């Protein structure tokens, strides 16, 4: 059903939503990578790190640092 509505599979839709939320949380000053991982349902923060880096090319810490520098 998800593929019919969006052209994407369920896993892809879920991953996109998780990535969007991770970027939002890491871009603020209040959440660290471990807290974001738990919040998004990752049982191992290392898995979250691999997921995030695989989609963005940056580690969660590097992304957060970049966001803090640029203020975006």
mmJSON file of the N, C-alpha and C atoms, coordinates in Angstrom:
{"data_MODEL":{"atom_site":{
"group_PDB":["ATOM","ATOM","ATOM","ATOM","ATOM","ATOM","ATOM","ATOM","ATOM","ATOM","ATOM","ATOM","ATOM","ATOM","ATOM","ATOM","ATOM","ATOM","ATOM","ATOM","ATOM","ATOM","ATOM","ATOM","ATOM","ATOM","ATOM","ATOM","ATOM","ATOM","ATOM","ATOM","ATOM","ATOM","ATOM","ATOM","ATOM","ATOM","ATOM","ATOM","ATOM","ATOM","ATOM","ATOM","ATOM","ATOM","ATOM","ATOM","ATOM","ATOM","ATOM","ATOM","ATOM","ATOM","ATOM","ATOM","ATOM","ATOM","ATOM","ATOM","ATOM","ATOM","ATOM","ATOM","ATOM","ATOM","ATOM","ATOM","ATOM","ATOM","ATOM","ATOM","ATOM","ATOM","ATOM","ATOM","ATOM","ATOM","ATOM","ATOM","ATOM","ATOM","ATOM","ATOM","ATOM","ATOM","ATOM","ATOM","ATOM","ATOM","ATOM","ATOM","ATOM","ATOM","ATOM","ATOM","ATOM","ATOM","ATOM","ATOM","ATOM","ATOM","ATOM","ATOM","ATOM","ATOM","ATOM","ATOM","ATOM","ATOM","ATOM","ATOM","ATOM","ATOM","ATOM","ATOM","ATOM","ATOM","ATOM","ATOM","ATOM","ATOM","ATOM","ATOM","ATOM","ATOM","ATOM","ATOM","ATOM","ATOM","ATOM","ATOM","ATOM","ATOM","ATOM","ATOM","ATOM","ATOM","ATOM","ATOM","ATOM","ATOM","ATOM","ATOM","ATOM","ATOM","ATOM","ATOM","ATOM","ATOM","ATOM","ATOM","ATOM","ATOM","ATOM","ATOM","ATOM","ATOM","ATOM","ATOM","ATOM","ATOM","ATOM","ATOM","ATOM","ATOM","ATOM","ATOM","ATOM","ATOM","ATOM","ATOM","ATOM","ATOM","ATOM","ATOM","ATOM","ATOM","ATOM","ATOM","ATOM","ATOM","ATOM","ATOM","ATOM","ATOM","ATOM","ATOM","ATOM","ATOM","ATOM","ATOM","ATOM","ATOM","ATOM","ATOM","ATOM","ATOM","ATOM","ATOM","ATOM","ATOM","ATOM","ATOM","ATOM","ATOM","ATOM","ATOM","ATOM","ATOM","ATOM","ATOM","ATOM","ATOM","ATOM","ATOM"],
"id":[1,2,3,4,5,6,7,8,9,10,11,12,13,14,15,16,17,18,19,20,21,22,23,24,25,26,27,28,29,30,31,32,33,34,35,36,37,38,39,40,41,42,43,44,45,46,47,48,49,50,51,52,53,54,55,56,57,58,59,60,61,62,63,64,65,66,67,68,69,70,71,72,73,74,75,76,77,78,79,80,81,82,83,84,85,86,87,88,89,90,91,92,93,94,95,96,97,98,99,100,101,102,103,104,105,106,107,108,109,110,111,112,113,114,115,116,117,118,119,120,121,122,123,124,125,126,127,128,129,130,131,132,133,134,135,136,137,138,139,140,141,142,143,144,145,146,147,148,149,150,151,152,153,154,155,156,157,158,159,160,161,162,163,164,165,166,167,168,169,170,171,172,173,174,175,176,177,178,179,180,181,182,183,184,185,186,187,188,189,190,191,192,193,194,195,196,197,198,199,200,201,202,203,204,205,206,207,208,209,210,211,212,213,214,215,216],
"type_symbol":["N","C","C","N","C","C","N","C","C","N","C","C","N","C","C","N","C","C","N","C","C","N","C","C","N","C","C","N","C","C","N","C","C","N","C","C","N","C","C","N","C","C","N","C","C","N","C","C","N","C","C","N","C","C","N","C","C","N","C","C","N","C","C","N","C","C","N","C","C","N","C","C","N","C","C","N","C","C","N","C","C","N","C","C","N","C","C","N","C","C","N","C","C","N","C","C","N","C","C","N","C","C","N","C","C","N","C","C","N","C","C","N","C","C","N","C","C","N","C","C","N","C","C","N","C","C","N","C","C","N","C","C","N","C","C","N","C","C","N","C","C","N","C","C","N","C","C","N","C","C","N","C","C","N","C","C","N","C","C","N","C","C","N","C","C","N","C","C","N","C","C","N","C","C","N","C","C","N","C","C","N","C","C","N","C","C","N","C","C","N","C","C","N","C","C","N","C","C","N","C","C","N","C","C","N","C","C","N","C","C","N","C","C","N","C","C"],
"label_atom_id":["N","CA","C","N","CA","C","N","CA","C","N","CA","C","N","CA","C","N","CA","C","N","CA","C","N","CA","C","N","CA","C","N","CA","C","N","CA","C","N","CA","C","N","CA","C","N","CA","C","N","CA","C","N","CA","C","N","CA","C","N","CA","C","N","CA","C","N","CA","C","N","CA","C","N","CA","C","N","CA","C","N","CA","C","N","CA","C","N","CA","C","N","CA","C","N","CA","C","N","CA","C","N","CA","C","N","CA","C","N","CA","C","N","CA","C","N","CA","C","N","CA","C","N","CA","C","N","CA","C","N","CA","C","N","CA","C","N","CA","C","N","CA","C","N","CA","C","N","CA","C","N","CA","C","N","CA","C","N","CA","C","N","CA","C","N","CA","C","N","CA","C","N","CA","C","N","CA","C","N","CA","C","N","CA","C","N","CA","C","N","CA","C","N","CA","C","N","CA","C","N","CA","C","N","CA","C","N","CA","C","N","CA","C","N","CA","C","N","CA","C","N","CA","C","N","CA","C","N","CA","C","N","CA","C","N","CA","C","N","CA","C","N","CA","C","N","CA","C","N","CA","C"],
"label_alt_id":[null,null,null,null,null,null,null,null,null,null,null,null,null,null,null,null,null,null,null,null,null,null,null,null,null,null,null,null,null,null,null,null,null,null,null,null,null,null,null,null,null,null,null,null,null,null,null,null,null,null,null,null,null,null,null,null,null,null,null,null,null,null,null,null,null,null,null,null,null,null,null,null,null,null,null,null,null,null,null,null,null,null,null,null,null,null,null,null,null,null,null,null,null,null,null,null,null,null,null,null,null,null,null,null,null,null,null,null,null,null,null,null,null,null,null,null,null,null,null,null,null,null,null,null,null,null,null,null,null,null,null,null,null,null,null,null,null,null,null,null,null,null,null,null,null,null,null,null,null,null,null,null,null,null,null,null,null,null,null,null,null,null,null,null,null,null,null,null,null,null,null,null,null,null,null,null,null,null,null,null,null,null,null,null,null,null,null,null,null,null,null,null,null,null,null,null,null,null,null,null,null,null,null,null,null,null,null,null,null,null,null,null,null,null,null,null],
"label_comp_id":["UNK","UNK","UNK","UNK","UNK","UNK","UNK","UNK","UNK","UNK","UNK","UNK","UNK","UNK","UNK","UNK","UNK","UNK","UNK","UNK","UNK","UNK","UNK","UNK","UNK","UNK","UNK","UNK","UNK","UNK","UNK","UNK","UNK","UNK","UNK","UNK","UNK","UNK","UNK","UNK","UNK","UNK","UNK","UNK","UNK","UNK","UNK","UNK","UNK","UNK","UNK","UNK","UNK","UNK","UNK","UNK","UNK","UNK","UNK","UNK","UNK","UNK","UNK","UNK","UNK","UNK","UNK","UNK","UNK","UNK","UNK","UNK","UNK","UNK","UNK","UNK","UNK","UNK","UNK","UNK","UNK","UNK","UNK","UNK","UNK","UNK","UNK","UNK","UNK","UNK","UNK","UNK","UNK","UNK","UNK","UNK","UNK","UNK","UNK","UNK","UNK","UNK","UNK","UNK","UNK","UNK","UNK","UNK","UNK","UNK","UNK","UNK","UNK","UNK","UNK","UNK","UNK","UNK","UNK","UNK","UNK","UNK","UNK","UNK","UNK","UNK","UNK","UNK","UNK","UNK","UNK","UNK","UNK","UNK","UNK","UNK","UNK","UNK","UNK","UNK","UNK","UNK","UNK","UNK","UNK","UNK","UNK","UNK","UNK","UNK","UNK","UNK","UNK","UNK","UNK","UNK","UNK","UNK","UNK","UNK","UNK","UNK","UNK","UNK","UNK","UNK","UNK","UNK","UNK","UNK","UNK","UNK","UNK","UNK","UNK","UNK","UNK","UNK","UNK","UNK","UNK","UNK","UNK","UNK","UNK","UNK","UNK","UNK","UNK","UNK","UNK","UNK","UNK","UNK","UNK","UNK","UNK","UNK","UNK","UNK","UNK","UNK","UNK","UNK","UNK","UNK","UNK","UNK","UNK","UNK","UNK","UNK","UNK","UNK","UNK","UNK"],
"label_asym_id":["A","A","A","A","A","A","A","A","A","A","A","A","A","A","A","A","A","A","A","A","A","A","A","A","A","A","A","A","A","A","A","A","A","A","A","A","A","A","A","A","A","A","A","A","A","A","A","A","A","A","A","A","A","A","A","A","A","A","A","A","A","A","A","A","A","A","A","A","A","A","A","A","A","A","A","A","A","A","A","A","A","A","A","A","A","A","A","A","A","A","A","A","A","A","A","A","A","A","A","A","A","A","A","A","A","A","A","A","A","A","A","A","A","A","A","A","A","A","A","A","A","A","A","A","A","A","A","A","A","A","A","A","A","A","A","A","A","A","A","A","A","A","A","A","A","A","A","A","A","A","A","A","A","A","A","A","A","A","A","A","A","A","A","A","A","A","A","A","A","A","A","A","A","A","A","A","A","A","A","A","A","A","A","A","A","A","A","A","A","A","A","A","A","A","A","A","A","A","A","A","A","A","A","A","A","A","A","A","A","A","A","A","A","A","A","A"],
"label_entity_id":["1","1","1","1","1","1","1","1","1","1","1","1","1","1","1","1","1","1","1","1","1","1","1","1","1","1","1","1","1","1","1","1","1","1","1","1","1","1","1","1","1","1","1","1","1","1","1","1","1","1","1","1","1","1","1","1","1","1","1","1","1","1","1","1","1","1","1","1","1","1","1","1","1","1","1","1","1","1","1","1","1","1","1","1","1","1","1","1","1","1","1","1","1","1","1","1","1","1","1","1","1","1","1","1","1","1","1","1","1","1","1","1","1","1","1","1","1","1","1","1","1","1","1","1","1","1","1","1","1","1","1","1","1","1","1","1","1","1","1","1","1","1","1","1","1","1","1","1","1","1","1","1","1","1","1","1","1","1","1","1","1","1","1","1","1","1","1","1","1","1","1","1","1","1","1","1","1","1","1","1","1","1","1","1","1","1","1","1","1","1","1","1","1","1","1","1","1","1","1","1","1","1","1","1","1","1","1","1","1","1","1","1","1","1","1","1"],
"label_seq_id":[1,1,1,2,2,2,3,3,3,4,4,4,5,5,5,6,6,6,7,7,7,8,8,8,9,9,9,10,10,10,11,11,11,12,12,12,13,13,13,14,14,14,15,15,15,16,16,16,17,17,17,18,18,18,19,19,19,20,20,20,21,21,21,22,22,22,23,23,23,24,24,24,25,25,25,26,26,26,27,27,27,28,28,28,29,29,29,30,30,30,31,31,31,32,32,32,33,33,33,34,34,34,35,35,35,36,36,36,37,37,37,38,38,38,39,39,39,40,40,40,41,41,41,42,42,42,43,43,43,44,44,44,45,45,45,46,46,46,47,47,47,48,48,48,49,49,49,50,50,50,51,51,51,52,52,52,53,53,53,54,54,54,55,55,55,56,56,56,57,57,57,58,58,58,59,59,59,60,60,60,61,61,61,62,62,62,63,63,63,64,64,64,65,65,65,66,66,66,67,67,67,68,68,68,69,69,69,70,70,70,71,71,71,72,72,72],
"pdbx_PDB_ins_code":[null,null,null,null,null,null,null,null,null,null,null,null,null,null,null,null,null,null,null,null,null,null,null,null,null,null,null,null,null,null,null,null,null,null,null,null,null,null,null,null,null,null,null,null,null,null,null,null,null,null,null,null,null,null,null,null,null,null,null,null,null,null,null,null,null,null,null,null,null,null,null,null,null,null,null,null,null,null,null,null,null,null,null,null,null,null,null,null,null,null,null,null,null,null,null,null,null,null,null,null,null,null,null,null,null,null,null,null,null,null,null,null,null,null,null,null,null,null,null,null,null,null,null,null,null,null,null,null,null,null,null,null,null,null,null,null,null,null,null,null,null,null,null,null,null,null,null,null,null,null,null,null,null,null,null,null,null,null,null,null,null,null,null,null,null,null,null,null,null,null,null,null,null,null,null,null,null,null,null,null,null,null,null,null,null,null,null,null,null,null,null,null,null,null,null,null,null,null,null,null,null,null,null,null,null,null,null,null,null,null,null,null,null,null,null,null],
"Cartn_x":[0.815,0.0,0.868,1.928,2.802,3.421,3.815,4.434,3.448,2.191,1.178,1.037,1.049,0.826,2.062,3.25,4.464,5.482,5.322,6.331,7.526,7.425,8.501,7.975,8.871,8.507,8.376,7.785,7.567,8.893,9.904,11.208,11.795,11.702,12.25,11.524,10.221,9.441,9.833,9.949,10.34,11.743,12.679,14.055,14.117,13.362,13.348,12.818,11.79,11.212,12.189,12.844,13.841,14.988,15.44,16.541,16.131,14.95,14.454,14.416,13.894,13.815,15.212,16.104,17.479,18.163,18.019,18.636,18.064,16.767,16.129,16.657,16.713,17.153,18.639,19.457,20.899,21.222,20.381,20.602,20.345,19.59,19.37,20.514,20.558,21.665,21.361,20.199,19.76,19.964,20.124,20.182,21.569,22.1,23.331,22.957,23.938,23.671,23.061,23.533,23.0,21.516,21.15,19.752,18.878,19.388,18.639,18.444,19.498,19.411,18.304,18.284,17.261,15.875,15.765,14.482,13.911,14.779,14.331,14.197,14.446,14.216,15.401,16.584,17.775,18.205,18.421,18.833,20.323,21.076,22.521,22.888,23.462,23.849,24.8,25.608,26.51,25.713,24.607,23.749,23.168,22.779,22.285,23.385,24.597,25.718,25.941,25.892,26.063,24.899,23.688,22.506,22.645,22.967,23.049,24.165,25.326,26.457,26.176,25.502,25.16,24.241,23.401,22.462,22.981,23.868,24.308,25.78,26.566,28.006,28.744,28.014,28.598,28.212,29.083,28.686,27.681,26.893,25.973,26.7,27.858,28.616,29.113,29.597,30.077,28.924,27.776,26.603,26.203,26.142,25.757,26.746,28.037,29.057,28.909,28.65,28.462,27.243,26.162,24.951,25.189,25.957,26.259,27.086,28.01,28.854,28.069,27.211,26.51,25.209,24.696,23.446,22.246,22.298,21.186,20.308],
"Cartn_y":[-1.189,0.0,1.266,1.273,2.456,2.707,1.628,1.789,2.402,2.034,2.602,4.106,4.545,5.959,6.817,6.265,7.082,6.649,5.451,4.912,4.35,4.293,3.798,2.654,1.761,0.676,1.162,0.334,0.684,0.985,0.15,0.348,1.688,2.032,3.301,4.496,4.406,5.481,5.629,4.506,4.545,5.119,4.665,5.172,6.67,7.146,8.585,9.377,8.865,9.552,9.554,8.422,8.346,9.312,9.381,10.277,11.735,12.084,13.449,13.83,12.925,13.192,13.253,12.377,12.39,13.714,14.173,15.448,16.609,16.583,17.642,17.642,16.469,16.378,16.692,16.185,16.443,17.898,18.547,19.952,20.89,20.435,21.224,20.975,21.729,21.616,20.651,20.02,19.28,17.783,17.211,15.76,15.329,14.279,13.68,12.442,11.868,10.758,9.561,9.263,8.109,8.314,9.494,9.783,9.721,10.223,10.17,8.719,7.914,6.498,5.796,5.995,5.366,5.893,7.191,7.812,7.251,6.956,6.467,4.947,4.274,2.836,1.963,2.527,1.722,1.104,-0.206,-0.868,-0.705,-0.37,-0.182,1.151,2.076,3.367,3.233,2.175,1.971,1.727,1.017,0.796,2.115,2.968,4.286,5.066,5.012,5.712,5.246,3.938,3.402,3.824,3.751,4.175,5.64,6.492,7.928,8.234,7.645,7.9,7.371,6.236,5.673,6.571,7.331,8.211,9.633,10.086,11.483,11.651,10.59,10.703,11.283,11.594,12.162,11.315,11.286,10.672,11.598,11.079,11.959,13.111,12.824,13.877,14.935,14.509,15.468,16.313,15.7,16.445,17.486,17.076,18.001,19.155,18.855,19.909,20.876,20.345,21.207,22.102,21.542,22.326,23.416,23.102,24.093,25.241,24.919,25.956,26.832,26.21,26.961,27.58,27.054,27.591,27.305,26.238,25.899,24.859],
"Cartn_z":[0.0,0.0,0.0,0.791,0.833,-0.536,-1.212,-2.525,-3.515,-3.406,-4.291,-4.084,-2.846,-2.53,-2.761,-2.503,-2.538,-3.58,-4.109,-5.01,-4.257,-2.932,-2.077,-1.229,-0.857,0.037,1.471,2.303,3.704,4.39,4.203,4.844,4.432,3.17,2.685,3.312,3.429,4.053,5.523,6.227,7.64,7.79,6.966,7.046,6.774,5.798,5.505,6.697,7.334,8.496,9.668,9.889,10.963,10.7,9.463,9.121,9.304,8.883,9.056,10.537,11.358,12.794,13.414,12.99,13.51,13.185,11.967,11.579,12.395,12.618,13.407,14.84,15.442,16.835,16.991,16.084,16.171,15.865,15.093,14.758,15.915,16.894,18.106,19.08,20.123,21.076,22.218,22.218,23.399,23.322,22.158,22.005,21.55,22.172,21.666,20.847,20.174,19.26,19.977,21.171,21.912,22.229,22.67,22.993,21.742,20.634,19.371,18.951,19.059,18.691,19.473,20.775,21.618,21.252,21.075,20.735,19.432,18.484,17.18,17.122,18.249,18.307,17.963,17.856,17.613,18.94,18.962,20.196,20.452,19.418,19.55,18.898,19.652,19.07,17.877,17.854,16.714,15.432,15.544,14.371,13.875,14.802,14.412,13.702,14.231,13.598,12.169,11.955,10.592,9.689,10.222,9.466,9.052,10.004,9.743,8.747,8.96,8.061,6.653,6.581,5.28,4.468,5.143,4.453,4.253,5.129,5.056,4.701,4.884,4.669,5.865,6.933,8.149,9.352,10.351,11.611,12.287,13.202,13.926,14.625,15.22,15.916,14.937,13.774,12.773,12.246,12.046,11.594,12.631,13.905,14.974,15.071,14.947,15.013,13.846,12.669,11.492,11.666,12.177,12.399,13.439,14.466,15.506,14.932,14.022,13.405,12.448,11.65,10.605,11.099,12.194,12.733,11.872,11.089,10.195,10.807],
"occupancy":[1.0,1.0,1.0,1.0,1.0,1.0,1.0,1.0,1.0,1.0,1.0,1.0,1.0,1.0,1.0,1.0,1.0,1.0,1.0,1.0,1.0,1.0,1.0,1.0,1.0,1.0,1.0,1.0,1.0,1.0,1.0,1.0,1.0,1.0,1.0,1.0,1.0,1.0,1.0,1.0,1.0,1.0,1.0,1.0,1.0,1.0,1.0,1.0,1.0,1.0,1.0,1.0,1.0,1.0,1.0,1.0,1.0,1.0,1.0,1.0,1.0,1.0,1.0,1.0,1.0,1.0,1.0,1.0,1.0,1.0,1.0,1.0,1.0,1.0,1.0,1.0,1.0,1.0,1.0,1.0,1.0,1.0,1.0,1.0,1.0,1.0,1.0,1.0,1.0,1.0,1.0,1.0,1.0,1.0,1.0,1.0,1.0,1.0,1.0,1.0,1.0,1.0,1.0,1.0,1.0,1.0,1.0,1.0,1.0,1.0,1.0,1.0,1.0,1.0,1.0,1.0,1.0,1.0,1.0,1.0,1.0,1.0,1.0,1.0,1.0,1.0,1.0,1.0,1.0,1.0,1.0,1.0,1.0,1.0,1.0,1.0,1.0,1.0,1.0,1.0,1.0,1.0,1.0,1.0,1.0,1.0,1.0,1.0,1.0,1.0,1.0,1.0,1.0,1.0,1.0,1.0,1.0,1.0,1.0,1.0,1.0,1.0,1.0,1.0,1.0,1.0,1.0,1.0,1.0,1.0,1.0,1.0,1.0,1.0,1.0,1.0,1.0,1.0,1.0,1.0,1.0,1.0,1.0,1.0,1.0,1.0,1.0,1.0,1.0,1.0,1.0,1.0,1.0,1.0,1.0,1.0,1.0,1.0,1.0,1.0,1.0,1.0,1.0,1.0,1.0,1.0,1.0,1.0,1.0,1.0,1.0,1.0,1.0,1.0,1.0,1.0],
"B_iso_or_equiv":[0.0,0.0,0.0,0.0,0.0,0.0,0.0,0.0,0.0,0.0,0.0,0.0,0.0,0.0,0.0,0.0,0.0,0.0,0.0,0.0,0.0,0.0,0.0,0.0,0.0,0.0,0.0,0.0,0.0,0.0,0.0,0.0,0.0,0.0,0.0,0.0,0.0,0.0,0.0,0.0,0.0,0.0,0.0,0.0,0.0,0.0,0.0,0.0,0.0,0.0,0.0,0.0,0.0,0.0,0.0,0.0,0.0,0.0,0.0,0.0,0.0,0.0,0.0,0.0,0.0,0.0,0.0,0.0,0.0,0.0,0.0,0.0,0.0,0.0,0.0,0.0,0.0,0.0,0.0,0.0,0.0,0.0,0.0,0.0,0.0,0.0,0.0,0.0,0.0,0.0,0.0,0.0,0.0,0.0,0.0,0.0,0.0,0.0,0.0,0.0,0.0,0.0,0.0,0.0,0.0,0.0,0.0,0.0,0.0,0.0,0.0,0.0,0.0,0.0,0.0,0.0,0.0,0.0,0.0,0.0,0.0,0.0,0.0,0.0,0.0,0.0,0.0,0.0,0.0,0.0,0.0,0.0,0.0,0.0,0.0,0.0,0.0,0.0,0.0,0.0,0.0,0.0,0.0,0.0,0.0,0.0,0.0,0.0,0.0,0.0,0.0,0.0,0.0,0.0,0.0,0.0,0.0,0.0,0.0,0.0,0.0,0.0,0.0,0.0,0.0,0.0,0.0,0.0,0.0,0.0,0.0,0.0,0.0,0.0,0.0,0.0,0.0,0.0,0.0,0.0,0.0,0.0,0.0,0.0,0.0,0.0,0.0,0.0,0.0,0.0,0.0,0.0,0.0,0.0,0.0,0.0,0.0,0.0,0.0,0.0,0.0,0.0,0.0,0.0,0.0,0.0,0.0,0.0,0.0,0.0,0.0,0.0,0.0,0.0,0.0,0.0],
"pdbx_formal_charge":[null,null,null,null,null,null,null,null,null,null,null,null,null,null,null,null,null,null,null,null,null,null,null,null,null,null,null,null,null,null,null,null,null,null,null,null,null,null,null,null,null,null,null,null,null,null,null,null,null,null,null,null,null,null,null,null,null,null,null,null,null,null,null,null,null,null,null,null,null,null,null,null,null,null,null,null,null,null,null,null,null,null,null,null,null,null,null,null,null,null,null,null,null,null,null,null,null,null,null,null,null,null,null,null,null,null,null,null,null,null,null,null,null,null,null,null,null,null,null,null,null,null,null,null,null,null,null,null,null,null,null,null,null,null,null,null,null,null,null,null,null,null,null,null,null,null,null,null,null,null,null,null,null,null,null,null,null,null,null,null,null,null,null,null,null,null,null,null,null,null,null,null,null,null,null,null,null,null,null,null,null,null,null,null,null,null,null,null,null,null,null,null,null,null,null,null,null,null,null,null,null,null,null,null,null,null,null,null,null,null,null,null,null,null,null,null],
"auth_seq_id":[1,1,1,2,2,2,3,3,3,4,4,4,5,5,5,6,6,6,7,7,7,8,8,8,9,9,9,10,10,10,11,11,11,12,12,12,13,13,13,14,14,14,15,15,15,16,16,16,17,17,17,18,18,18,19,19,19,20,20,20,21,21,21,22,22,22,23,23,23,24,24,24,25,25,25,26,26,26,27,27,27,28,28,28,29,29,29,30,30,30,31,31,31,32,32,32,33,33,33,34,34,34,35,35,35,36,36,36,37,37,37,38,38,38,39,39,39,40,40,40,41,41,41,42,42,42,43,43,43,44,44,44,45,45,45,46,46,46,47,47,47,48,48,48,49,49,49,50,50,50,51,51,51,52,52,52,53,53,53,54,54,54,55,55,55,56,56,56,57,57,57,58,58,58,59,59,59,60,60,60,61,61,61,62,62,62,63,63,63,64,64,64,65,65,65,66,66,66,67,67,67,68,68,68,69,69,69,70,70,70,71,71,71,72,72,72],
"auth_comp_id":["UNK","UNK","UNK","UNK","UNK","UNK","UNK","UNK","UNK","UNK","UNK","UNK","UNK","UNK","UNK","UNK","UNK","UNK","UNK","UNK","UNK","UNK","UNK","UNK","UNK","UNK","UNK","UNK","UNK","UNK","UNK","UNK","UNK","UNK","UNK","UNK","UNK","UNK","UNK","UNK","UNK","UNK","UNK","UNK","UNK","UNK","UNK","UNK","UNK","UNK","UNK","UNK","UNK","UNK","UNK","UNK","UNK","UNK","UNK","UNK","UNK","UNK","UNK","UNK","UNK","UNK","UNK","UNK","UNK","UNK","UNK","UNK","UNK","UNK","UNK","UNK","UNK","UNK","UNK","UNK","UNK","UNK","UNK","UNK","UNK","UNK","UNK","UNK","UNK","UNK","UNK","UNK","UNK","UNK","UNK","UNK","UNK","UNK","UNK","UNK","UNK","UNK","UNK","UNK","UNK","UNK","UNK","UNK","UNK","UNK","UNK","UNK","UNK","UNK","UNK","UNK","UNK","UNK","UNK","UNK","UNK","UNK","UNK","UNK","UNK","UNK","UNK","UNK","UNK","UNK","UNK","UNK","UNK","UNK","UNK","UNK","UNK","UNK","UNK","UNK","UNK","UNK","UNK","UNK","UNK","UNK","UNK","UNK","UNK","UNK","UNK","UNK","UNK","UNK","UNK","UNK","UNK","UNK","UNK","UNK","UNK","UNK","UNK","UNK","UNK","UNK","UNK","UNK","UNK","UNK","UNK","UNK","UNK","UNK","UNK","UNK","UNK","UNK","UNK","UNK","UNK","UNK","UNK","UNK","UNK","UNK","UNK","UNK","UNK","UNK","UNK","UNK","UNK","UNK","UNK","UNK","UNK","UNK","UNK","UNK","UNK","UNK","UNK","UNK","UNK","UNK","UNK","UNK","UNK","UNK","UNK","UNK","UNK","UNK","UNK","UNK"],
"auth_asym_id":["A","A","A","A","A","A","A","A","A","A","A","A","A","A","A","A","A","A","A","A","A","A","A","A","A","A","A","A","A","A","A","A","A","A","A","A","A","A","A","A","A","A","A","A","A","A","A","A","A","A","A","A","A","A","A","A","A","A","A","A","A","A","A","A","A","A","A","A","A","A","A","A","A","A","A","A","A","A","A","A","A","A","A","A","A","A","A","A","A","A","A","A","A","A","A","A","A","A","A","A","A","A","A","A","A","A","A","A","A","A","A","A","A","A","A","A","A","A","A","A","A","A","A","A","A","A","A","A","A","A","A","A","A","A","A","A","A","A","A","A","A","A","A","A","A","A","A","A","A","A","A","A","A","A","A","A","A","A","A","A","A","A","A","A","A","A","A","A","A","A","A","A","A","A","A","A","A","A","A","A","A","A","A","A","A","A","A","A","A","A","A","A","A","A","A","A","A","A","A","A","A","A","A","A","A","A","A","A","A","A","A","A","A","A","A","A"],
"auth_atom_id":["N","CA","C","N","CA","C","N","CA","C","N","CA","C","N","CA","C","N","CA","C","N","CA","C","N","CA","C","N","CA","C","N","CA","C","N","CA","C","N","CA","C","N","CA","C","N","CA","C","N","CA","C","N","CA","C","N","CA","C","N","CA","C","N","CA","C","N","CA","C","N","CA","C","N","CA","C","N","CA","C","N","CA","C","N","CA","C","N","CA","C","N","CA","C","N","CA","C","N","CA","C","N","CA","C","N","CA","C","N","CA","C","N","CA","C","N","CA","C","N","CA","C","N","CA","C","N","CA","C","N","CA","C","N","CA","C","N","CA","C","N","CA","C","N","CA","C","N","CA","C","N","CA","C","N","CA","C","N","CA","C","N","CA","C","N","CA","C","N","CA","C","N","CA","C","N","CA","C","N","CA","C","N","CA","C","N","CA","C","N","CA","C","N","CA","C","N","CA","C","N","CA","C","N","CA","C","N","CA","C","N","CA","C","N","CA","C","N","CA","C","N","CA","C","N","CA","C","N","CA","C","N","CA","C","N","CA","C","N","CA","C","N","CA","C","N","CA","C","N","CA","C"],
"pdbx_PDB_model_num":[1,1,1,1,1,1,1,1,1,1,1,1,1,1,1,1,1,1,1,1,1,1,1,1,1,1,1,1,1,1,1,1,1,1,1,1,1,1,1,1,1,1,1,1,1,1,1,1,1,1,1,1,1,1,1,1,1,1,1,1,1,1,1,1,1,1,1,1,1,1,1,1,1,1,1,1,1,1,1,1,1,1,1,1,1,1,1,1,1,1,1,1,1,1,1,1,1,1,1,1,1,1,1,1,1,1,1,1,1,1,1,1,1,1,1,1,1,1,1,1,1,1,1,1,1,1,1,1,1,1,1,1,1,1,1,1,1,1,1,1,1,1,1,1,1,1,1,1,1,1,1,1,1,1,1,1,1,1,1,1,1,1,1,1,1,1,1,1,1,1,1,1,1,1,1,1,1,1,1,1,1,1,1,1,1,1,1,1,1,1,1,1,1,1,1,1,1,1,1,1,1,1,1,1,1,1,1,1,1,1,1,1,1,1,1,1]
}}}
